[in-house]
C-alpha cells in the first residue's frame, strides 16, 4: 500500500509510457499507460499532460481512486474533467540501425483503465504465445 489512503490504480495516476515489459527475440512486449489527463480544479487551475498528475491532484485533496472517480465521472464540487488515460499492450519490432535501437509498432491490444500487473503480464504472455504460433 502506498502512503496515500485507499488505492491508486486508475490509469490517470500513471505517467504515460511503458510500465511492464518483456523482450523475446526481436520483439518487445510492453504495457503502456497512454492517453491524456486533462482536469480543471475548483480553484481554476488546470492540468493537461500525458504525464503523472499525482502531485497536482494530491495538493488539491484527491488522494485515491474513489475521489478521482468522483471528479472524473461526476464533476463534483466544481471539478471538470476531459479526456482519459488507459493501459494497453503494445508490441514492437526492435531493429538496430547504425548502432541505434529503433522500435516499430506491430500491433496493440485492448484497453484497460485500472492497473493490474498480473493481468498485464498475462496479456504479454498470451501475445508471445500467439506470435510463436504464427511463426
N, C-alpha and C positions, 0 to 999 in steps of 0.2 A: 504494500500500500504506500502511496506517496504521502507527502506531508500535508496535502490538502484533504479536506473531508470528502467522503464519498469516492466516486470513481471518475476517471477522466479517460474514457475510451472513444468518445466521438472523434471523428476524423478532424474536426475543426481544431483540436488541441495540438495536432501534429504538424511539424514543419513539412513543407512539400518536398518530396523526394523519396528515395528508397529506404525501407525500414527493415526488410527481411530479404535475404538473397542466397542463392546457391549458383555455382558455376559448374557446368558439365560440358567438357569439350570446348567448342567454340560458341556455346550458348550461355547466356546469363539470364537467370530467372529471378525477378525481383518483384516484391510487393511494394508499391509506391503509395504515398499519400499524395493525392492530386486535387486540383480544383482551386478555388479562390474563396477566402473568407473575407466577407465584407459586412461590417457591422457599425451601427451608429448607436452610441450610448445616450442615456437621457441628458448627460451634460453637454451634448452637442459634439463630442469628439467622434472621430471616425477611424476605423482600422480597415485598410484594404491592402491585402497582400496575399501571396501564396505561402508565406512563412508562418511560423508558430506565433499565435496571438496570445499565448498563455499569460505572459506578464501583464499585457494590456487588460485582459479580462479580469485577472486576479486583483489588479489595482482598483477595479470597479466593482469588486464584490462577487464576481462569478468564479466559483472555485470547483465546481463539479458538474457532471453531465446533466443532472436534473435541472440545475439553474441555467445551464446552457440551452437545454431543450426548451425551457420556458421562454427564452428570448427568441430562439430560432423558430419555434412553432407557434408562439403566442404573441410575440412582440409586446411583452408586458412592460408596464411602468415606463413607457417612453422609449424603449429599445426598438431599433429597426434592424432588420437583417435581410441580406440578399446573397445570392449565390450559395454554394455549398462546397464541401470537400468530401472526398471519398477515398477508399483504398481499392487498388486494383492490381492484378498480376500483369506484369509486362515482361515479355520475352524478347531478348535482344540477341542478335548475332554479333559476336565480337571479332573484329578484324584488325590486325595490326598493319598500319600503313606508315612507312618511313619511321618506324620506331614508336608510333603513337597508336594507342588502343582506341579504336572507334567502335561505337555501338550503333547498330541499325535495328530499329524496332521491327520485329517479325509479326507479333500479334499481341493482343491483350485479352484479359478475361472480364468476367462480371465484376460489378462494383459492390462494395460493402461499405457501411457507414460507421461501423464500430470496430475498434481494434481488437483482434483476436489472433494472437501469434500462432496458436495451434491450427486454426483454420488457414492462415496464410501459408504455413508450412505444408499443409495438405494440398492447397492449390498448386504449390510449386512441385511437390512430389507427383501429383497427377499429371501436370504438364510435362514433366520429364518422362514419365512412363508413356504418355501418349506420343511424344516425339520419338521415343525409341521404337514404338510400334510402327510408326510411319516411315522409318528409315528403310 
